[in-house]
Amino acid sequence: MRIGVVAPAGRIDEVVAARAMAFAAIAYPSVDLIFHPQCYRTDGGHFAGPDSARAAAFLEYANDPAIDALWFARGGYGSNRILADVIPNLGPAAKTKSYAGFSDMGFILGALYARRIGKPVHAPMVSSINNSNGGDAVIARTLSWLVDKDRRWLEPSLGKQPTVAFNLSILNNLLGTQWMPDLTDHVLMIEEVSEALYRVDRMLFQMANATQLKGIAGVRLGAISDVTPNTPEFAETPQQMIERWCKDMKVPFLGSADIGHVRTNKVVPFGLV
Amino acid sequence: MRIGVVAPAGRIDEVVAARAMAFAAIAYPSVDLIFHPQCYRTDGGHFAGPDSARAAAFLEYANDPAIDALWFARGGYGSNRILADVIPNLGPAAKTKSYAGFSDMGFILGALYARRIGKPVHAPMVSSINNSNGGDAVIARTLSWLVDKDRRWLEPSLGKQPTVAFNLSILNNLLGTQWMPDLTDHVLMIEEVSEALYRVDRMLFQMANATQLKGIAGVRLGAISDVTPNTPEFAETPQQMIERWCKDMKVPFLGSADIGHVRTNKVVPFGLV
């Protein structure tokens, strides 16, 4: 199986790529991990090359019938900036692939799902190989899904209802745009990292009031990690907030989800599995 | 003229209220500044009393025919949390008043403008009396507009086109919701404070892609102040970003606007003046 790696937002180092390839060679001998040289480029501080180069690398691999799946190198910021160049130019070969990543990659997963192109998958990215103690095990979840459709690392609540998973900031930034998918009857899982709690509450307001989210089946709360300190302290916990906003939204709060910017982050294929 | 003061988000101190009343008594003797006791309450760390108290105070003053205008005490976070209780319950007396504030108050100004209730006005709030050197002159802009329709402190580009002004984060949080006003043929002024530049770029993506903003006449850039440091540094300036996103959006970038979380922050009555 040939898995292409591109970096629609931030770059990775060649060393990280080499480590991921070494691990895959041993643990998944059937896999050929192909890193696009664009992964190592830099531009504007934040980006793995200019928008045009990131879009071109994505299109090259997505439209290549000899590549079976796309795996995103890492998050950061910037995948939103290539949507307009990428999404309308995806051809037949792009429509059968899986696309695996999360965090900033939610822009791409969401836009693909909005057009029902391919199989977007919330899953750990290549850069997680760098996690202290056990990065191998983290990226193995994504590889196990892409290679074997191994259900062991799926988020444990997945079952009868179509589901999606988003970073809350990215979901918010998709709302009101053409890139936001129709999530009628879907379970929506959200997670967040490095935000103050009042901002999380403000983002949940937008979720609860979003016209495009009327009709979702329910909400699950992933990890709200590395909360940014803020004075005064917010009086509610993330769970209390989301229960209140779900009540306002008149959709059930379904409990927790094992996703987020945390080591345990599980796999959530968009839709039904 | 009786101007009622309420605090839909954060509280103010009695000392601040006393200072504003003292200034108004001398500079605007015709004005009776009436602070609702709710302004001094606290709840959940962030709020000037619980949501119910903030909504009740707003409704009490907005629906009182003996009060000529509402002026918001300060920003912070939380005015979004009272919209659902406030907006549907505004009666005839509320429909002729001006409502003056900015920053977090953009939730209220936007929702009022969406329903074409009263006259929302982007303007300095009571708490600006506390600005070091010259807080008096800052709040005088708002009072001059409310009392005399004094055009000296209007944002200088205001003229032939209907205009609105928003904090970019607040605008983003309104997008995709029922609280977002129709801004067809309007000039949109935006400002931001205490955000990293990559986040400003991400918010501008949402503005540029928002279905509800198709048809605006143009965009003006207010102050992007107290930018939060971020590594790596973002390569573009706010002006470069907004010019790029306006091009994507196919609306003209009209230049700067003298608004924001800065001392010079001018008055922008929503619509035509």
Chai-1 contact restraints between the chains, C-beta under 6 A:
chainA,res_idxA,chainB,res_idxB,connection_type,confidence,min_distance_angstrom,max_distance_angstrom,comment,restraint_id
A,G44,B,A235,contact,1.0,0.0,6.0,A-B,restraint_1
A,G45,B,P232,contact,1.0,0.0,6.0,A-B,restraint_2
A,G45,B,E233,contact,1.0,0.0,6.0,A-B,restraint_3
A,G45,B,A235,contact,1.0,0.0,6.0,A-B,restraint_4
A,H46,B,Y198,contact,1.0,0.0,6.0,A-B,restraint_5
A,H46,B,P232,contact,1.0,0.0,6.0,A-B,restraint_6
A,Y77,B,Y198,contact,1.0,0.0,6.0,A-B,restraint_7
A,N80,B,F205,contact,1.0,0.0,6.0,A-B,restraint_8
A,N173,B,R202,contact,1.0,0.0,6.0,A-B,restraint_9
A,N173,B,Q206,contact,1.0,0.0,6.0,A-B,restraint_10
A,L175,B,L175,contact,1.0,0.0,6.0,A-B,restraint_11
A,L175,B,G176,contact,1.0,0.0,6.0,A-B,restraint_12
A,G176,B,L175,contact,1.0,0.0,6.0,A-B,restraint_13
A,G176,B,G176,contact,1.0,0.0,6.0,A-B,restraint_14
A,G176,B,A210,contact,1.0,0.0,6.0,A-B,restraint_15
A,G176,B,T211,contact,1.0,0.0,6.0,A-B,restraint_16
A,G176,B,Q212,contact,1.0,0.0,6.0,A-B,restraint_17
A,T177,B,N209,contact,1.0,0.0,6.0,A-B,restraint_18
A,T177,B,A210,contact,1.0,0.0,6.0,A-B,restraint_19
A,Y198,B,H46,contact,1.0,0.0,6.0,A-B,restraint_20
A,Y198,B,Y77,contact,1.0,0.0,6.0,A-B,restraint_21
A,R202,B,N173,contact,1.0,0.0,6.0,A-B,restraint_22
A,F205,B,N80,contact,1.0,0.0,6.0,A-B,restraint_23
A,Q206,B,N173,contact,1.0,0.0,6.0,A-B,restraint_24
A,N209,B,T177,contact,1.0,0.0,6.0,A-B,restraint_25
A,A210,B,G176,contact,1.0,0.0,6.0,A-B,restraint_26
A,A210,B,T177,contact,1.0,0.0,6.0,A-B,restraint_27
A,T211,B,G176,contact,1.0,0.0,6.0,A-B,restraint_28
A,Q212,B,G176,contact,1.0,0.0,6.0,A-B,restraint_29
A,P232,B,G45,contact,1.0,0.0,6.0,A-B,restraint_30
A,P232,B,H46,contact,1.0,0.0,6.0,A-B,restraint_31
A,E233,B,G45,contact,1.0,0.0,6.0,A-B,restraint_32
A,A235,B,G44,contact,1.0,0.0,6.0,A-B,restraint_33
A,A235,B,G45,contact,1.0,0.0,6.0,A-B,restraint_34
